[in-house]
Amino acid sequence: MPRPLKRPEQPIDPYKAQPLPLGRPAAVYYRQSSEGQIGNISTTLQTIDMIEHLLDRGWLRENVHMIDADAAVSGTKKIHERKGMTQLMQMIEAGQIGLVAAQDVDRFFRDVTMIETNKFIEACRAHNVQVMTPRMVYDFAHPIMGSSHVKMFREEAQRAADYLEYQIRGRLVKARHSRSAGGMWSGRKILPGFMVDCRAKVNEQRNPDFRKYKRFDLYADVALRYFELFRENNGNLFQTWRFIERNGPYFPDIVEGMVPEGFKATDHLDRRSLVTGKLTPSHTGLEYMLINVAYIGHWVHMGAVVQWNNHEPIIPLDLFMYAFNRLSPTDFHGEPNPDYVPYRPWIRHDKAERCAEPPTYSGLIYTDDLPACPHKRLAGIWNSHAEKYEYVLNEYPYRSTVWKLRAFILDGLIDEMLLERLRATTIDEAAWAAALASFENVDQSEVRRLKAAIRQAETAKDNIIASLGLLSNAEMVARAQAHFEKADYEIANLRTELARIESGKQRSRSLVEARPALEMVIARWDDVPSEEKRALFEAFAHYVKVNKISRHTKQAVVCWRDGTTSRRSTTHKSLGYFWEEDDLEKLRTMVEGDVDQWIILRTFPDYSWKALQERYAYKYGNGHWRSAYAGKKPYGRYTHWRGTEEFKAERANPPQLAASAASIDQPSGPFCAVFDQPSGPFCAVFGRSSPPRSENPRARDDASGGRPHRRR
């Protein structure tokens, strides 16, 4: 292959500084080491003044990019550990900028090893990017001065690192640690309940309590109450925190005049209750308060007690030790706490020991009963007391139960509605034919759409290739290349989708063969595994919506893929069911109206005729059945609705749901799953024996019995 020719480069005067790249965009890099420095004079110099400096040099405002993602980030961190520096390096390597500006070299790096500094220098040199500070413009790619600029930049970065190492850490931080080790406040956050005495002298005499903790009554009383509440709740940390969230007491907002002159109190609290909006500690913050030995007068430095009885305690010793021994596994000296008595922990038992099958439709059940959180997914959890799975509606952040429903009840209702839909689809000839026609129409329209999209993407690629010969700007070439790669990626995805659709033609022919398999599924419905029932449901329906009607009644609505819905009520499904007034009135009206026995049994299908007689006698007959009942009564006292001839006749001739087969509306519909790898007795229908559950991590946690708790 012949070697391609390059455009001749313009000669560079080796003794003349290169002009600023005004024709290329510039970036301004901003960094502050801590949150406390944000907004000071350095912030103004690095942002507003630096941008104005570039505008004065000739850049347009739209060509100046501000990179300010590294607020409160140390310059000692590596490039990949800083979001803003990572973004800057990506722009340099992509050729998107010609200059990067900062207030000083130490804004870029304080790297003692100089490894990250050299990476930055090499990237700027390779892509001809200049580095500007108010005092100097570094051009690492200059043929004569480049090496000198590299050396100068490294020396500036080294001085910045040395200042941090010897001045900040070696002197200032060391002095602060020395002060803290002596029991004096050194500037860290003040523990709620205390204030710091900042008076060096009192009555012209040296203050012995200078920079030591003193009681701050407004917060000390609240902290004391927290310890008392913890003991009142028998050492249950979560229950104590939840009570404080809802009922207080709360820390008051500090305004001018609350703190005595010469003292400094807590000013870092900003966490507020989600219920009342008042200042409260977080769950973790409350735990740290309850084990902080500063409340009994000891002083901690670097995680160890260094001064005993350093200041006035504000919590009685017995009350503090009650909390400490229930929360801290180590004692004051860091050794194992011999008096550690934790609250009973949450014990997660092996799922294999559970005597009930997991919920079939976990992750597919939703409700609108929380106005602030519509279409909320119900959690599927294990009730260890009842030894049954339940669907639970929780209201976070407090995990309080709004209502719950046994999983076997709701799963049974959904199974009934799914079975009815299967019967209606396979029995109705018109519905079956419509399903086949709908599938074929969807296939053809999708094929036409994909082919048109592929042609359009290929045309876009051709246009990009034709325009490359007209481009000379490196940035525009890079952007054209990015668009070309994006179009190529789209074409690959479209071709993959087209291949999948075209392979589905063979599966569409298998729909004709799926009908006998579905009839077998219907006939042996009780033998179908729960995983395969779920797969069938996901093929026919989108989700289930459950809403609370009354204390004992929930309504389940299945939203099918064809836009229709099916409804069932859970009223009579629970063994602990207590009759609603509406049902009692309905029973009385039907009995006293001499409605035939089979109609009454169909209205209350879960009760025998004897149970209905006893319910009427207890409620309305003073212990006796209505002797004047004149409705037709061909069945005995122990007959249920399922034991009547009318039920058998309805089952033999179910209502025709012609619209139900329209649920086969897309290639991923109920019958066009996978037919080529059957692995079970019913897999020819829905294509897999163990369909994957929901990919939602929270849904998986809920289905497995809820999230683990630290304590219960």
C-alpha positions as CSV (number, residue, x, y, z in Angstrom):
1,M,0.0,0.0,0.0
2,P,1.5,3.4,-1.0
3,R,2.3,5.8,1.8
4,P,-0.3,8.7,1.8
5,L,0.9,12.2,1.4
6,K,0.4,14.9,4.0
7,R,-0.4,18.6,3.6
8,P,2.9,20.6,3.9
9,E,3.2,22.3,7.3
10,Q,3.8,26.0,7.6
11,P,7.4,26.8,8.9
12,I,7.6,27.9,12.5
13,D,9.9,30.7,13.7
14,P,11.8,28.9,16.5
15,Y,12.7,32.1,18.2
16,K,9.2,33.6,18.2
17,A,6.4,32.8,20.6
18,Q,3.4,31.3,18.9
19,P,0.3,33.5,18.9
20,L,-2.7,32.6,21.1
21,P,-5.1,30.1,19.3
22,L,-8.0,32.6,19.1
23,G,-9.6,30.5,16.4
24,R,-10.0,27.5,18.7
25,P,-12.2,27.3,21.8
26,A,-10.6,27.8,25.3
27,A,-11.4,26.2,28.6
28,V,-11.2,27.8,32.1
29,Y,-10.4,25.2,34.9
30,Y,-11.7,26.0,38.4
31,R,-10.8,24.1,41.6
32,Q,-11.2,24.7,45.3
33,S,-9.9,22.4,48.0
34,S,-12.8,22.4,50.4
35,E,-16.4,23.5,50.7
36,G,-15.5,26.2,53.1
37,Q,-13.4,28.0,50.4
38,I,-16.2,28.1,47.8
39,G,-17.4,31.6,47.3
40,N,-14.3,33.4,48.6
41,I,-12.0,35.8,46.7
42,S,-10.2,32.9,45.0
43,T,-13.4,31.7,43.5
44,T,-14.0,35.1,41.9
45,L,-10.4,35.2,40.6
46,Q,-10.7,31.7,39.1
47,T,-14.1,32.2,37.4
48,I,-15.2,35.7,36.6
49,D,-11.8,37.4,36.4
50,M,-10.3,34.5,34.4
51,I,-13.1,34.6,31.8
52,E,-12.8,38.3,31.5
53,H,-9.0,37.9,30.9
54,L,-9.7,35.6,28.0
55,L,-12.3,37.9,26.5
56,D,-9.8,40.8,26.7
57,R,-7.3,38.6,24.7
58,G,-9.8,38.2,21.9
59,W,-11.9,35.1,22.5
60,L,-15.7,35.1,21.9
61,R,-17.8,34.4,24.9
62,E,-19.4,31.3,23.3
63,N,-16.0,29.8,22.7
64,V,-15.0,29.9,26.4
65,H,-16.0,26.8,28.3
66,M,-16.1,26.9,32.1
67,I,-15.1,23.6,33.9
68,D,-16.2,24.0,37.5
69,A,-16.9,20.4,38.5
70,D,-14.0,20.2,40.9
71,A,-15.3,22.4,43.7
72,A,-14.2,21.0,47.1
73,V,-11.7,18.6,45.5
74,S,-8.1,18.3,46.5
75,G,-5.4,18.9,43.9
76,T,-3.5,15.9,45.2
77,K,-6.0,13.5,43.7
78,K,-5.4,11.7,40.4
79,I,-6.9,12.8,37.2
80,H,-9.5,10.1,37.0
81,E,-10.5,10.9,40.6
82,R,-11.5,14.5,39.6
83,K,-14.6,14.9,37.5
84,G,-13.6,18.3,36.2
85,M,-10.0,17.3,35.4
86,T,-11.2,14.2,33.6
87,Q,-13.6,16.3,31.5
88,L,-10.7,18.7,30.7
89,M,-8.4,15.8,29.6
90,Q,-11.1,14.4,27.4
91,M,-11.5,17.8,25.6
92,I,-7.7,18.1,25.2
93,E,-7.4,14.6,23.7
94,A,-10.4,15.1,21.4
95,G,-8.9,18.3,20.0
96,Q,-11.9,20.4,21.1
97,I,-9.9,23.2,22.7
98,G,-6.7,25.1,21.9
99,L,-6.0,26.6,25.3
100,V,-6.7,25.9,28.9
101,A,-6.6,28.7,31.5
102,A,-6.4,28.7,35.3
103,Q,-5.6,31.2,38.0
104,D,-2.3,29.4,38.9
105,V,-0.5,26.1,38.3
106,D,-1.5,24.8,41.7
107,R,-5.1,24.8,40.5
108,F,-4.2,22.0,38.2
109,F,-2.0,19.8,40.4
110,R,-0.4,19.5,43.9
111,D,1.1,16.1,42.9
112,V,4.2,15.2,44.9
113,T,5.0,12.3,42.6
114,M,4.6,14.5,39.4
115,I,3.0,11.5,37.6
116,E,-0.3,13.2,36.9
117,T,1.4,16.5,36.1
118,N,3.5,14.7,33.4
119,K,0.4,13.1,31.9
120,F,-1.2,16.5,31.6
121,I,1.9,18.1,30.0
122,E,2.2,15.3,27.5
123,A,-1.5,15.5,26.5
124,C,-1.2,19.3,25.9
125,R,2.0,18.9,24.0
126,A,0.6,16.1,21.7
127,H,-2.5,18.1,20.8
128,N,-0.8,21.5,20.7
129,V,-2.8,23.0,23.6
130,Q,-1.4,26.0,25.4
131,V,-1.8,26.6,29.2
132,M,-2.4,30.1,30.4
133,T,-2.1,31.7,33.8
134,P,-2.2,35.4,34.5
135,R,1.6,35.5,34.6
136,M,2.6,33.0,31.9
137,V,1.5,31.2,28.8
138,Y,3.0,27.7,28.5
139,D,3.5,26.3,25.1
140,F,4.8,22.7,25.5
141,A,4.9,22.1,21.7
142,H,7.1,25.0,20.9
143,P,10.2,23.7,19.0
144,I,12.7,25.8,21.0
145,M,11.0,27.0,24.2
146,G,8.8,23.9,24.7
147,S,11.3,22.1,26.9
148,S,11.8,25.2,29.0
149,H,8.1,25.7,29.4
150,V,7.8,22.0,30.5
151,K,10.5,22.5,33.1
152,M,8.9,25.8,34.4
153,F,5.5,24.2,34.7
154,R,6.9,21.2,36.6
155,E,8.8,23.5,39.0
156,E,5.6,25.5,39.7
157,A,3.6,22.3,40.3
158,Q,6.5,21.0,42.5
159,R,6.5,24.2,44.6
160,A,2.7,23.9,45.1
161,A,3.1,20.2,46.2
162,D,6.0,21.2,48.5
163,Y,4.0,24.0,50.1
164,L,1.2,21.6,50.8
165,E,3.5,18.9,52.2
166,Y,5.7,21.1,54.4
167,Q,3.7,24.2,55.2
168,I,0.1,23.0,55.4
169,R,0.6,19.4,56.6
170,G,4.0,19.8,58.2
171,R,3.3,22.9,60.2
172,L,-0.4,24.1,60.2
173,V,-2.1,20.7,60.5
174,K,0.5,19.5,63.0
175,A,-0.2,22.5,65.2
176,R,-3.9,21.9,64.9
177,H,-3.5,18.2,66.0
178,S,-1.3,19.3,68.9
179,R,-4.0,21.6,70.1
180,S,-6.7,19.0,69.7
181,A,-4.5,16.4,71.5
182,G,-4.4,18.8,74.5
183,G,-8.2,18.8,74.8
184,M,-8.8,22.1,73.0
185,W,-11.2,22.7,70.1
186,S,-9.3,23.0,66.9
187,G,-12.0,24.0,64.4
188,R,-13.9,20.8,63.7
189,K,-17.7,20.5,64.0
190,I,-19.0,21.2,67.4
191,L,-21.0,18.4,69.0
192,P,-24.7,19.3,69.4
193,G,-25.3,20.3,73.0
194,F,-22.0,22.2,73.5
195,M,-20.6,25.5,72.6
196,V,-16.9,26.5,72.5
197,D,-15.5,29.2,74.8
198,C,-13.4,31.4,72.5
199,R,-12.4,34.0,75.1
200,A,-8.6,33.9,75.6
201,K,-8.9,36.1,78.7
202,V,-11.6,36.6,81.4
203,N,-11.3,39.7,83.6
204,E,-7.8,40.3,82.2
205,Q,-6.8,36.8,83.4
206,R,-6.0,33.8,81.3
207,N,-9.1,31.7,80.6
208,P,-8.6,28.1,81.8
209,D,-11.5,27.0,79.6
210,F,-10.2,28.6,76.5
211,R,-11.3,26.6,73.4
212,K,-13.0,24.0,75.5
213,Y,-16.6,22.7,75.5
214,K,-19.3,24.4,77.6
215,R,-22.9,23.4,78.0
216,F,-25.2,25.1,75.4
217,D,-28.6,24.8,77.1
218,L,-30.8,25.1,74.0
219,Y,-29.3,22.0,72.4
220,A,-28.2,20.2,75.6
221,D,-31.8,19.7,76.8
222,V,-32.7,18.2,73.4
223,A,-29.7,15.9,73.4
224,L,-30.6,14.7,76.9
225,R,-34.1,13.9,75.8
226,Y,-32.7,11.8,72.9
227,F,-30.9,9.6,75.4
228,E,-34.0,9.3,77.5
229,L,-36.1,8.3,74.5
230,F,-33.6,5.7,73.5
231,R,-34.0,4.1,77.0
232,E,-37.8,4.4,76.8
233,N,-37.8,2.5,73.5
234,N,-35.8,-0.3,75.1
235,G,-32.7,0.4,73.1
236,N,-34.4,0.3,69.7
237,L,-32.4,2.9,67.6
238,F,-34.7,2.9,64.6
239,Q,-37.9,3.3,66.6
240,T,-36.3,6.1,68.6
241,W,-35.2,7.9,65.4
242,R,-38.7,7.5,63.9
243,F,-40.3,8.9,67.0
244,I,-38.0,11.9,66.9
245,E,-38.7,12.5,63.2
246,R,-42.4,12.7,63.8
247,N,-42.7,14.1,67.3
248,G,-39.4,15.7,68.2
249,P,-37.9,17.3,70.3
250,Y,-36.1,19.2,67.5
251,F,-33.0,21.4,67.6
252,P,-34.0,25.0,67.4
253,D,-32.7,27.2,64.5
254,I,-29.9,29.4,65.9
255,V,-30.5,33.1,65.3
256,E,-28.5,36.2,66.4
257,G,-28.5,36.6,70.2
258,M,-28.9,33.0,71.1
259,V,-25.2,32.3,71.6
260,P,-23.5,34.3,74.3
261,E,-20.8,36.7,73.1
262,G,-17.4,35.1,73.0
263,F,-18.8,31.6,72.4
264,K,-19.3,29.6,69.3
265,A,-22.1,27.0,69.0
266,T,-23.1,24.3,66.5
267,D,-23.7,25.7,63.1
268,H,-23.3,22.7,60.8
269,L,-26.8,21.1,61.3
270,D,-28.8,21.2,58.1
271,R,-30.7,17.9,58.1
272,R,-34.4,18.4,58.5
273,S,-37.3,16.0,59.3
274,L,-39.3,14.9,56.2
275,V,-42.4,15.2,58.3
276,T,-42.2,18.5,60.0
277,G,-39.2,20.2,58.3
278,K,-37.4,20.9,61.6
279,L,-33.8,20.2,62.5
280,T,-33.2,16.6,63.5
281,P,-30.2,14.2,63.3
282,S,-30.1,11.5,60.7
283,H,-30.4,7.9,61.7
284,T,-26.6,7.5,61.6
285,G,-26.1,10.9,63.2
286,L,-28.3,9.9,66.2
287,E,-26.3,6.7,66.6
288,Y,-23.0,8.7,66.7
289,M,-24.5,11.1,69.3
290,L,-25.5,8.2,71.6
291,I,-22.0,6.8,71.7
292,N,-19.9,10.0,71.8
293,V,-18.0,10.1,75.1
294,A,-17.7,13.9,74.9
295,Y,-21.2,14.0,76.4
296,I,-19.7,12.6,79.7
297,G,-16.8,15.0,79.6
298,H,-14.0,13.0,77.8
299,W,-12.1,14.3,74.8
300,V,-11.5,12.3,71.7
301,H,-8.6,12.9,69.2
302,M,-7.9,10.8,66.1
303,G,-10.5,8.2,67.3
304,A,-9.0,7.7,70.8
305,V,-9.8,9.2,74.2
306,V,-6.8,11.5,75.0
307,Q,-8.2,13.7,77.8
308,W,-10.4,12.3,80.6
309,N,-12.9,14.7,82.3
310,N,-11.8,17.4,80.0
311,H,-15.0,19.5,80.3
312,E,-18.4,19.6,82.0
313,P,-20.6,16.5,81.2
314,I,-24.2,17.1,80.1
315,I,-25.5,13.5,80.2
316,P,-25.7,11.5,83.4
317,L,-23.3,8.6,83.4
318,D,-25.8,5.8,83.9
319,L,-28.0,7.1,81.0
320,F,-25.0,7.4,78.7
321,M,-23.7,3.9,79.5
322,Y,-27.1,2.4,78.8
323,A,-26.9,3.7,75.2
324,F,-23.2,3.1,74.9
325,N,-23.4,-0.6,75.9
326,R,-26.2,-1.2,73.4
327,L,-24.6,0.5,70.4
328,S,-20.8,0.2,70.8
329,P,-19.0,-3.1,70.5
330,T,-15.8,-1.6,71.9
331,D,-15.2,0.1,75.2
332,F,-13.5,3.5,75.9
333,H,-10.0,2.0,75.3
334,G,-10.9,0.3,72.0
335,E,-11.1,-3.1,73.5
336,P,-14.1,-5.5,73.1
337,N,-16.9,-4.1,75.3
338,P,-17.7,-6.7,77.9
339,D,-21.0,-5.1,78.6
340,Y,-22.1,-4.9,75.0
341,V,-25.8,-5.8,74.9
342,P,-27.1,-5.1,71.4
343,Y,-30.7,-4.9,70.5
344,R,-31.9,-8.2,69.0
345,P,-30.6,-8.2,65.5
346,W,-32.6,-9.0,62.4
347,I,-32.0,-12.7,61.6
348,R,-32.4,-13.7,57.9
349,H,-33.5,-17.3,57.7
350,D,-32.8,-19.6,54.8
351,K,-35.5,-19.2,52.1
352,A,-35.5,-23.0,51.6
353,E,-37.0,-23.3,55.1
354,R,-40.1,-21.4,54.1
355,C,-43.2,-23.5,53.8
356,A,-44.9,-21.4,51.1
357,E,-44.1,-20.8,47.4
358,P,-42.8,-17.3,46.5
359,P,-45.3,-14.8,45.0
360,T,-45.9,-15.6,41.4
361,Y,-46.4,-12.0,40.2
362,S,-44.0,-10.1,42.4
363,G,-42.8,-7.0,40.7
364,L,-45.9,-6.8,38.5
365,I,-48.3,-5.5,41.1
366,Y,-48.9,-1.7,41.4
367,T,-51.3,0.6,43.2
368,D,-52.5,4.2,43.1
369,D,-53.5,4.4,46.8
370,L,-50.7,6.8,47.7
371,P,-51.6,10.2,46.1
372,A,-48.0,11.4,46.3
373,C,-46.7,8.3,44.7
374,P,-49.0,7.0,41.9
375,H,-48.4,3.7,40.2
376,K,-46.3,2.5,43.2
377,R,-45.0,-1.1,43.0
378,L,-46.1,-3.4,45.9
379,A,-43.4,-5.2,47.8
380,G,-43.5,-8.9,48.0
381,I,-42.3,-9.9,51.5
382,W,-42.2,-12.9,53.8
383,N,-44.3,-12.7,57.0
384,S,-42.3,-14.7,59.5
385,H,-45.2,-14.7,62.0
386,A,-47.9,-15.9,59.7
387,E,-45.4,-17.9,57.6
388,K,-46.9,-16.6,54.4
389,Y,-45.8,-14.3,51.6
390,E,-47.6,-10.9,51.4
391,Y,-47.9,-8.0,49.0
392,V,-47.4,-4.9,51.1
393,L,-47.9,-1.2,50.4
394,N,-45.2,0.8,52.3
395,E,-45.0,4.5,52.7
396,Y,-41.3,5.5,52.7
397,P,-39.1,6.8,54.3
398,Y,-40.5,5.3,57.4
399,R,-41.5,1.9,55.9
400,S,-44.9,2.1,57.6
401,T,-47.4,-0.4,56.3
402,V,-50.4,1.2,54.6
403,W,-52.1,-2.1,53.8
404,K,-51.1,-5.6,52.9
405,L,-52.6,-8.6,51.1
406,R,-51.7,-12.3,51.3
407,A,-49.9,-13.3,48.2
408,F,-51.8,-16.6,47.6
409,I,-55.1,-14.6,47.5
410,L,-54.0,-12.2,44.9
411,D,-52.1,-14.7,42.9
412,G,-55.2,-16.9,42.8
413,L,-57.3,-14.1,41.4
414,I,-54.7,-13.3,38.7
415,D,-54.6,-17.0,37.8
416,E,-58.3,-17.1,37.4
417,M,-58.4,-14.0,35.1
418,L,-55.4,-15.3,33.1
419,L,-57.1,-18.7,32.6
420,E,-60.3,-17.0,31.4
421,R,-58.3,-15.0,28.9
422,L,-56.6,-18.2,27.6
423,R,-59.9,-20.0,27.2
424,A,-61.5,-17.1,25.4
425,T,-58.6,-16.7,22.9
426,T,-58.4,-20.4,22.0
427,I,-62.1,-21.1,21.8
428,D,-63.1,-18.1,19.7
429,E,-62.3,-18.9,16.0
430,A,-62.7,-15.2,15.0
431,A,-60.4,-14.1,17.7
432,W,-57.8,-16.7,16.7
433,A,-57.9,-15.6,13.1
434,A,-57.6,-12.0,14.1
435,A,-54.6,-12.8,16.2
436,L,-52.8,-14.5,13.3
437,A,-53.6,-11.6,11.0
438,S,-52.5,-9.0,13.5
439,F,-49.2,-10.7,14.0
440,E,-48.5,-10.9,10.3
441,N,-49.4,-7.2,9.8
442,V,-47.2,-6.1,12.6
443,D,-44.3,-8.1,11.1
444,Q,-44.6,-6.6,7.7
445,S,-44.9,-3.0,8.9
446,E,-41.9,-3.4,11.2
447,V,-39.8,-4.8,8.4
448,R,-40.6,-1.8,6.2
449,R,-39.8,0.6,8.9
450,L,-36.4,-1.0,9.7
451,K,-35.4,-1.1,6.0
452,A,-36.3,2.6,5.5
453,A,-34.2,3.5,8.6
454,I,-31.2,1.5,7.3
455,R,-31.4,3.3,4.0
456,Q,-31.5,6.7,5.7
457,A,-28.5,5.9,7.9
458,E,-26.5,4.7,4.9
459,T,-27.2,7.9,3.0
460,A,-26.0,9.9,6.0
461,K,-22.7,7.9,6.0
462,D,-22.2,8.6,2.3
463,N,-22.8,12.3,2.8
464,I,-20.2,12.4,5.6
465,I,-17.6,10.6,3.5
466,A,-18.2,13.0,0.6
467,S,-17.7,16.0,2.9
468,L,-14.5,14.9,4.4
469,G,-12.4,16.1,1.5
470,L,-13.7,19.7,2.1
471,L,-12.7,19.8,5.8
472,S,-9.4,21.1,7.1
473,N,-10.2,22.0,10.7
474,A,-9.2,19.2,13.0
475,E,-12.2,19.8,15.3
476,M,-14.7,19.5,12.4
477,V,-13.0,16.3,11.2
478,A,-13.3,14.8,14.7
479,R,-17.0,15.7,14.8
480,A,-17.6,14.3,11.4
481,Q,-15.9,11.1,12.5
482,A,-18.1,10.9,15.6
483,H,-21.2,11.3,13.4
484,F,-20.0,8.6,11.0
485,E,-19.3,6.2,13.9
486,K,-22.7,6.9,15.4
487,A,-24.5,6.2,12.0
488,D,-22.5,3.0,11.6
489,Y,-23.5,1.9,15.1
490,E,-27.2,2.6,14.3
491,I,-27.0,0.6,11.1
492,A,-25.6,-2.4,13.0
493,N,-28.4,-2.2,15.6
494,L,-31.1,-1.9,12.9
495,R,-29.7,-4.9,10.9
496,T,-29.8,-7.0,14.1
497,E,-33.4,-6.0,14.7
498,L,-34.3,-6.7,11.1
499,A,-32.7,-10.2,11.3
500,R,-34.7,-10.9,14.5
501,I,-38.0,-9.8,12.8
502,E,-37.3,-11.8,9.7
503,S,-36.5,-14.9,11.7
504,G,-39.8,-14.4,13.5
505,K,-41.6,-15.3,10.2
506,Q,-40.9,-18.9,11.0
507,R,-42.2,-18.5,14.5
508,S,-45.4,-16.8,13.1
509,R,-46.1,-20.0,11.1
510,S,-45.7,-21.9,14.5
511,L,-48.7,-20.0,15.8
512,V,-51.0,-22.4,14.0
513,E,-49.2,-25.2,15.9
514,A,-49.5,-23.4,19.3
515,R,-53.2,-23.8,19.6
516,P,-53.2,-27.5,20.7
517,A,-50.4,-26.7,23.2
518,L,-52.5,-23.9,24.7
519,E,-55.5,-26.2,25.0
520,M,-53.2,-28.7,26.9
521,V,-52.1,-25.9,29.2
522,I,-55.8,-25.0,29.9
523,A,-56.7,-28.6,30.6
524,R,-53.8,-29.1,33.0
525,W,-53.8,-25.6,34.5
526,D,-53.3,-26.8,38.1
527,D,-50.0,-28.6,37.0
528,V,-48.5,-25.5,35.3
529,P,-45.5,-24.2,37.4
530,S,-45.8,-20.7,38.8
531,E,-42.8,-19.5,36.7
532,E,-44.5,-20.5,33.5
533,K,-47.8,-18.9,34.6
534,R,-45.9,-15.7,35.1
535,A,-44.4,-16.0,31.6
536,L,-47.9,-16.4,30.1
537,F,-49.1,-13.4,32.1
538,E,-46.3,-11.2,30.9
539,A,-47.1,-12.2,27.4
540,F,-50.8,-11.3,27.7
541,A,-50.8,-8.4,30.2
542,H,-48.8,-5.3,31.2
543,Y,-49.4,-5.2,35.0
544,V,-51.9,-5.6,37.8
545,K,-53.4,-2.6,39.6
546,V,-54.7,-3.2,43.1
547,N,-56.7,-0.6,45.1
548,K,-58.1,-0.7,48.6
549,I,-61.9,-0.5,48.6
550,S,-62.5,-1.1,52.3
551,R,-60.7,-2.8,55.2
552,H,-61.5,-6.3,53.9
553,T,-61.8,-5.6,50.2
554,K,-59.1,-5.0,47.6
555,Q,-59.9,-4.8,43.9
556,A,-57.4,-6.3,41.4
557,V,-57.5,-5.0,37.8
558,V,-55.4,-6.7,35.1
559,C,-54.4,-4.4,32.3
560,W,-54.2,-6.6,29.2
561,R,-52.0,-5.7,26.2
562,D,-55.0,-5.2,24.0
563,G,-56.2,-2.3,26.1
564,T,-59.0,-4.2,27.9
565,T,-59.2,-4.9,31.7
566,S,-60.4,-7.6,34.0
567,R,-61.5,-7.1,37.6
568,R,-61.8,-9.3,40.7
569,S,-62.5,-8.6,44.3
570,T,-60.7,-10.2,47.3
571,T,-63.6,-9.8,49.7
572,H,-64.4,-13.4,50.4
573,K,-60.9,-14.9,49.9
574,S,-59.4,-14.6,53.4
575,L,-60.2,-17.0,56.2
576,G,-60.3,-14.1,58.6
577,Y,-62.8,-12.2,56.5
578,F,-65.5,-10.2,58.3
579,W,-68.6,-9.4,56.2
580,E,-69.0,-5.9,54.9
581,E,-72.3,-4.1,55.4
582,D,-72.9,-4.1,51.6
583,D,-72.5,-7.8,51.4
584,L,-74.8,-8.5,54.3
585,E,-77.4,-6.2,52.8
586,K,-77.1,-8.0,49.5
587,L,-77.6,-11.4,51.1
588,R,-80.6,-10.2,53.0
589,T,-82.2,-8.7,49.9
590,M,-81.7,-11.8,47.8
591,V,-83.0,-14.2,50.6
592,E,-86.0,-12.1,51.4
593,G,-86.6,-11.5,47.6
594,D,-86.8,-15.3,47.1
595,V,-83.9,-15.4,44.6
596,D,-83.1,-18.9,43.4
597,Q,-80.5,-20.8,45.4
598,W,-77.9,-21.1,42.5
599,I,-77.9,-17.3,42.0
600,I,-77.2,-16.7,45.6
601,L,-74.4,-19.3,45.5
602,R,-72.9,-17.6,42.4
603,T,-73.0,-14.2,44.2
604,F,-71.0,-15.7,47.1
605,P,-69.0,-18.5,45.4
606,D,-66.7,-19.1,48.4
607,Y,-69.4,-20.1,50.8
608,S,-71.6,-23.2,51.1
609,W,-75.3,-22.9,51.3
610,K,-75.1,-23.8,55.0
611,A,-72.7,-21.0,55.7
612,L,-75.0,-18.5,54.0
613,Q,-78.0,-19.7,56.0
614,E,-76.1,-19.4,59.2
615,R,-74.9,-15.9,58.3
616,Y,-78.4,-14.7,57.6
617,A,-79.8,-16.4,60.7
618,Y,-77.2,-14.8,62.9
619,K,-77.6,-11.3,61.4
620,Y,-81.3,-11.0,60.5
621,G,-83.2,-14.1,61.7
622,N,-82.5,-14.1,65.4
623,G,-80.7,-17.4,65.1
624,H,-83.2,-18.9,62.6
625,W,-83.3,-19.3,58.8
626,R,-86.1,-17.6,57.0
627,S,-88.9,-20.3,56.9
628,A,-90.8,-18.4,54.2
629,Y,-88.0,-18.6,51.7
630,A,-89.6,-19.6,48.4
631,G,-86.7,-19.6,45.9
632,K,-85.8,-22.7,44.0
633,K,-83.5,-24.9,46.1
634,P,-82.4,-28.0,44.3
635,Y,-79.1,-28.4,46.2
636,G,-78.1,-29.6,49.7
637,R,-76.8,-27.5,52.6
638,Y,-73.1,-28.3,51.9
639,T,-73.2,-27.3,48.2
640,H,-70.8,-24.6,46.9
641,W,-71.2,-22.7,43.6
642,R,-68.7,-24.9,42.0
643,G,-70.8,-28.0,42.8
644,T,-73.9,-26.7,40.9
645,E,-75.0,-27.7,37.4
646,E,-75.2,-24.1,36.5
647,F,-71.5,-23.6,37.2
648,K,-70.6,-26.6,35.0
649,A,-72.8,-25.3,32.2
650,E,-71.1,-21.9,32.3
651,R,-67.7,-23.5,32.3
652,A,-68.6,-25.6,29.3
653,N,-69.8,-22.5,27.4
654,P,-67.9,-19.4,28.7
655,P,-68.6,-15.9,27.4
656,Q,-66.9,-15.2,24.1
657,L,-64.3,-12.5,24.4
658,A,-63.7,-11.6,20.8
659,A,-61.5,-8.7,21.6
660,S,-59.2,-10.6,23.8
661,A,-57.1,-12.1,21.0
662,A,-56.1,-8.6,20.0
663,S,-53.5,-8.9,22.8
664,I,-51.2,-10.5,20.3
665,D,-50.2,-7.1,19.0
666,Q,-46.5,-7.4,18.7
667,P,-43.7,-9.9,17.9
668,S,-43.1,-10.4,21.6
669,G,-46.7,-11.3,22.2
670,P,-48.1,-14.3,24.0
671,F,-47.7,-17.0,21.3
672,C,-44.6,-15.7,19.4
673,A,-42.1,-16.1,22.1
674,V,-39.5,-18.8,21.5
675,F,-40.6,-22.1,19.9
676,D,-37.3,-23.4,18.9
677,Q,-35.9,-24.5,22.3
678,P,-38.8,-26.1,24.3
679,S,-37.4,-27.3,27.7
680,G,-40.6,-28.3,29.5
681,P,-44.1,-29.6,29.0
682,F,-45.6,-26.1,28.4
683,C,-42.6,-24.4,26.9
684,A,-43.9,-24.7,23.3
685,V,-46.4,-22.0,24.3
686,F,-44.2,-19.4,25.9
687,G,-40.7,-20.5,25.1
688,R,-38.9,-20.9,28.3
689,S,-39.2,-23.0,31.5
690,S,-37.8,-20.5,34.0
691,P,-38.5,-16.9,32.8
692,P,-36.4,-14.2,34.4
693,R,-38.1,-12.2,37.1
694,S,-38.1,-8.4,37.2
695,E,-34.6,-6.8,36.7
696,N,-35.5,-4.1,39.3
697,P,-33.1,-4.5,42.2
698,R,-35.7,-3.3,44.6
699,A,-38.2,-5.7,43.3
700,R,-35.7,-8.6,43.8
701,D,-35.0,-7.4,47.4
702,D,-38.7,-7.2,48.1
703,A,-39.4,-10.6,46.7
704,S,-36.7,-12.1,48.8
705,G,-38.3,-11.0,52.0
706,G,-37.4,-7.3,52.3
707,R,-34.1,-5.5,52.9
708,P,-32.0,-6.5,55.8
709,H,-32.1,-4.3,58.8
710,R,-29.4,-3.6,61.2
711,R,-31.6,-4.0,64.2
712,R,-35.2,-4.9,64.7
